[in-house]
Amino acid sequence: MKTPVRDFIDYYRQSGMTRLHMPGHKGHGPLGCEAWDLTEIQGADDLADPSGILLESENNATALFGSRHTFYSTGGSSQCIKAMLYLALLHKPAGAAATVLAGRNAHKAFVHGCALLGLEPVWLWPSQPDGLCTCAVTGEDLERALAAQSQLPLAVYITAPDYLGTSPDLAALAEVCRRWGVPLLVDNAHGAYLRFLQPSRHPLDLGAAMCCDSAHKTLPVLTGGAYLHVAKGAACPFEQDARQALSVFGSSSPSYLVLASLDACNAALAGDLPARLAVCADEMASLKRRLEGQGLPLRLGEPLKLVIDGAAAGTTGLALADRLRAGGVEPEFADEDVLVLMAAADTSRADLSKVAQALDGFQPGKPRAPLALPSPGPQAMSLREAMLAPQQKVAVVQAAGRVCGSTVVSCPPAIPMAMPGERLTEETAAFLERMGMDCISVVKEVH
């Protein structure tokens, strides 16, 4: 597969052309990558209205993912999430409310997008809640939630896979959405590679109308590289307005380093990358069996993510992370309950052996209950009103009774522990303190 963006930049880099254009480094600098860093010069195309090499590269990605069209983002899935909400609002069904029925484990970018667009989330809670990061909503849960609405929402929004690698039954959720005439939007930030395993577990192949992938999370792409996909089966012509939607929430100066890496990834996906992903998935499966064999409880989900349940092992994810670092392994994430490791095609057998060696001899202790996300406090203000209101910082221990003013997150996983507009309860304040939060932004009180 051709790589028109990478090839153009490589040609320009070697041309000897004097750069009397942006960026200010003029192709030279201490990082060594400056010669590849361009702007929208002649021949480089324009991501906001592409007609040349960028459109050709996106068309290559479209063919690989089997979408109606795949759009590039250099602002990560955060830009794409906001764009999906914009498009859903623009094409909302007749009579639909300005609400989105959403899994409670949504990334803060979703919350920010709703606030900016004046949308109000209606939170989907699973029949059996399981912490902050997961939201195992079933088709029956979604059916009941839709039936309970006085007006249809303009979309259903699901995170799949979630930060811990688990996913609800997207095909079942998509079928419910089809019956109700509501588009299914999926934050697939962690699952770009799922399209290239057999069988595909990508949201496009499971019935989503639109989804976003953070290419940089699981594919060989620079940080910030992402895709916005419009499915072939989408009932609305979202692709007609997608450029505008992405432009509203993105920079007018997209990184050509990121664009070149997205372009180069197409050639890898058309080549041996799927085979290497399959090999890595097999190696990860072997490591998981080995760890389970020595008594370490795992949360099973997507193939390239390893999640150790520290609470069930009688320890903490933080303690397990320290043990890994002592063995030369830096994890993706750790908290009181879990340890998260992410592999990719370039993760070697030797890399995974270091994980096994670092955890060798670990003796699980007495299981304990994981930290439970408390029930939300009453909604005192709309999400938009709270986020745009004057704010002040207060100590978490003094926050009970105040109205949450911003998304309260640790990043990762960037899933809000309290939502703007909610009145904070004693239970929520205690949970935030337990999760290591010292201060919180609340709506400033007017006396």
N, C-alpha and C positions, 0 to 999 in steps of 0.2 A: 504494500500500500504506500502511496506517495505521501511525503511530508512537506507540503508546500510552504508552511510557515517557517519551519526549521531550515529548509533549504534557502529561502529568501534571506533570512538573517545571516546564515553562514556565507552566502554570496556577498552580502553587503559588508560583513565583517572583514572579508578578505579583499574588498575592492579598492581600499586605499582612499575612499571618499572622505573629504574633509567635512566634519559634522558641525555645521553651523545651524543646528537645530537642537531641541531638547533631546535627552536630558543633559544636565550641566556637566556630567563627568566626561562627556565627549568620547566615550568608548574606552577610557583608561581609568584605572583605580586599583585599590589594594585588594579587592575581592577576587579579581581575575575573571569575573563574569560580565564586566561592564560593556565589553564589545558586543555582547548579545542583547543588550538592553536598549530597545529602540522606542520610538513613538510613531505616530501615524504619518510617516513620510511617504513619498510617492512609491507605490508598489507594495506597501505594508498593509494596505486595506484599513478598514475602520470597523471595529467590533459593533458599534452602534448601528451601522448600516452597511454590512459587508457585501461586497460583490466580487471579490477576488480571492486571494489566498486563504483568508479566514473563513469565507463561505465554503470554499472547497474542502477545507479541513473539517468544518462542522458537518458537511455532507458525508465525509468519511466516517465520522463518529456516529452519525445517524444510521448509516448502514450497519455498523458494528452492533449498535444497541437495538436495532429494529424498531425505532421510534418513528413518529410522523416527522418530527424534527428534534434534534438535540442541539441545544444552545450552549455556548461556552460562557463561563463566569470566571473572573479572576478575583472575585470577592467571596469565594467559598460558597458553601450551601446556605450560609446566612443571607447572601444576596438572593439566592434562588428561592428560598422560603418566602421572603417578602414578595418576590415577583409572582409566585404561585398564588398568594393571597390576593394580590392586585388583580391578577387575571380572573380568579374566581369571582371577585367583586364585579369586575367589568362585565362578566358573562353570567351573572347570577340568574337563576331561574325566576320566572315571573311569580311574584308573590312571596319569594323567599325573604327571610329577615337578614339583617346585617350581622349574623351570628355564624360562628364556625363550631361545629361539634368536634371536639379535639381530645385526644388522649392526654391525661394529666402530666405525662412525662415529656412534654414538649420542650424543645430547646428554647432558650431565651429569645432567639431571633424570631420565633413565632409570636411571642408575646409583644416584642417591639413592633413587628409588622402589624399586628392587630391594633395596637395603640396608634400608630401612624395613619392607618387607614380608617379608623373609627369603627373597627369591628369588635364585637364582644365574644370571647370564647365561652362556650358552654362545655364544661369539663365532663369527659367520659371517664367513668370509674369502672374498673372490672369487677366482676362478681367476687373475686378473691384478690384484694389488693396485695401487692408484694413490693413495698418499698418505693423509693423516689424514682428510680431509673426505669422501672418496668411498668407496663400497663397492658396486661394480657386480656384485652377486650375481645369478646367472642361475637359471632354474628348475632346471637340472641341478645347480648348486651346492647349492641348497636340498634337492633330492631326495636327494643323497648325504649331506648333513648330517643330515637326518631319519632316513635309513636307518641311520646310524652311532650313533644314540642308543639306549642300553639301555632307556630309557623315553621316551615322547613328552613333549616340552615342553608347558607349558600354553598357549603362544602363540609365534608368530613375529612379530618386531618389526623393522620396516624404516623407515629415514629416506628419504623421497621426496617432493619433490626434496630433495637434500642442500644443504649450504651453498653449493656451487659451481653449483647449478642442474641437476645431472644426476640421473637417476633410473633405477633398474633397471626391467625389464619387470614392472610390478605385476600385470598380468593373468595372466602366466605364473606368477608366485609365488602368486597367489591360487588358481589352478587346482591347484597342488601342495598348498597348504594344505587345499583342499576334499577332495582325495583322501585325505589323512591325517587329516582331522577335527580340524584345529588352526586356531584363529582367526588371521587376519592383522591385526595392529595396525600402523598407519602413522602416523609422525610427519610430518605434512604442514604443519609450521609455516610453511614458506615458500610454500605453494601454495594458499591459500584462493581466489585469483582464478582458478585453473585450471578451476574449475567453470563459469565464465562466459565461456570462450572456446569456439570451435567448431572441432573437437569437444572435448568436455570431457576433460580429463586429470586429473580429480580422483580420489583413491583410492576414494571412494564408488562411482564409476562404473567402477572397474577391479577391484572384487572385495574390497576391504578389509571386514572385519567391523566395525572401529571405526577412527576416525582423529581427529586433532586438527589444527586450523588456528589459527595465530596471525593473527587477523583484522588486528591492528595492523601486521603486517609488509608487507602488500600491498594492503590495503583502507583506506578512509578511517575508521579507528577509532583511538581513543586507546590509548596504550601499556598493555598488560595485557589488552586485549580479545581473547578467544579463543573457539573453539567446540570442543565435544566432540560428535562425530557417531557415532550408532549406525546402521549400514546397514540398509536394509530387508531385505536378504538374510542378516543375521547369524543364525547358528544358535542363539544363546543370547539370552535376554531381558535383555540387558545394561541396557536402559533402565530396568528396574524398580528397579535399585540404583544408578543413576548419580548421583542427588542425594546419596545417602549417600557415595559415593566422592568426589565433588567436595568435599563438606563436610569430609571427613577431612583433606584436603590444602589447604583454602582458608580464608580469613578468614571469620569470622561477620559481618564488616562490609564487604561488597563495595562497591566504588566505584560510586556512581550516575552519576558523570560517564562512567565507562567503559561502564556499562550503557546510558546514553542514546546513546552513540556507536554501540554495537552495534545498537541499535534504529533509529537514523537511517540506518545503513548498509543496513538492509533496504529502505527506500524508494529509496535510490540504486541498489541492485541490481535492484529491480523497475522502475527507470526507465532512465536513459541511461548508467549506469556500465558495463554490459557493452560498449556501443558505444565508449565512451571507452577502455576497456581494449584493445579490438581495434585502435583507432587507435594507441595507444601501442606495442602489440606490432609494428605495421607500421613505426613510426618507429624502434623499436629494431632491427628487422631491417635497415633501411636503414643505420643507424649501424654495425652489425656488418659489413655488406658493405663499407662505406667503410674501416673500420679494417683489415679483412683485405686490402683492395686496396692499402694502403700497407705491408703486410708484417707487421702485428701478429698474432701467433697467438692465437686465441681458443679457449676451452673452450665448446663449444656445448651448450646445455641448455634450460632454461625460457625462455620468450619475454621476460620482463621483467627478466632478469638478464644482465649483461655481465661476463664473466670473462676477463681478459687473462692469458695464461700468460707470466709474466715470465721463468721459467726458459728456456722455448723461445725467448723474444725476446732472450736474452743479457743480461738485466737483472734487477732485482728488482721485486716488486710495490710495495715501499716507495719506490723511486725514481720509479716511475710515479705513485704517490699524491702525492708531493711536486710533481711536474709538474702534476697536476690541481689541487692546492690553489693553486698559483701562478696558475692560470687561473680561480680562483673556484669550484671544484667540490670538495665533500667526499665522498670515497668511503665505501662501507659498510665495507670491510675491505681491509687489505693486509698481506702478510707477505713472506718471502723469495721465495716462488714465484709468488704470484698477486695480482691486483688485482680486487676485486669491486665492481660498481656495481649498485644496485637502482633500477628505475624503477617508477612507478605511474601510475594514470589521470591524475593531476594533473601529471605530468611533461610539460613542453611541448617542442615542437620546438626552441625557443630554448635550453632547458636542455641538450638533447642536442647542440646545435650547439656549446655551450661545451666539451663533452667532446672533440668532433672538433677544435676549434681548439687546445685545450690539448695534444693529442697530434699535431697536424700537424707534420710534419717529423721525427718521431722515427725514428731509424734503428736497426732491430734489430741486435744483435750476434751473437756466436757462441753458439749454444744450449748450455745446460748441463743436466745431469741434475737433476731436482727432488729435494728432500729426501725421503728414504724413511723411513717409520715403521718402526722396528726391530721385530723379532719380540719378543713379550712374554716376560718372564722367567717362571720357574716360579711356579705358584700356591702361596704359602706359607700363606695363610689364606683363609677365605671372604671375600667382599666385605663382608658384614655385620660379621663379626668385626673386620676391619681398620678399617672406618669408625667402629666404636663403641669401639675400643681407645684407650688413652691415646696421645697424639700428641706429637711434638716436631719442630721445624723443624731441618733440616740444610742445609748448602750442597749444591747439586747436584753439585759436583765431589767431594763426599764421600759421595754417596748410594748408590753401587754396593754391592750386597750387602744393603742395607736393604729392609724390606718397605714398599711404598707404603701410606700411610695414608688418603689422600683423593684425590678426583679432581684430577688435575693438568691445569689448563686455562688457556688465555687466552680471554677473552670479549670480542668474538666470536672464534671460532665456538663456544666452550664444549663442544668435543669432547675428552674426556680423552686426553692423550698417554701417560699411564700409569694403570693401574687399581688401585684399592685391593686389597690382598692379594697383588699380584704382587711378586716379589723383583726389585729393580731391577738391571739388568745394566749393564756398562760402556757398551754401545752405547746403551741408553736414556738414561743419564746424559749422554752426549755429545750425543744428539739434543735433550734438554731444554735443555742449555746453548746449543746452536746456535739454538734457538727463543726464546732470551732469558730463560729461567727462571734465577733466582739461587738460590732456596731451594725446598725441597719438604718437605711433611709426611710423616713416616714413623712407623711404629708404634714407640712407645717401648720400648726394650729393658729387660728386667728382669734385673738382675745379682744 
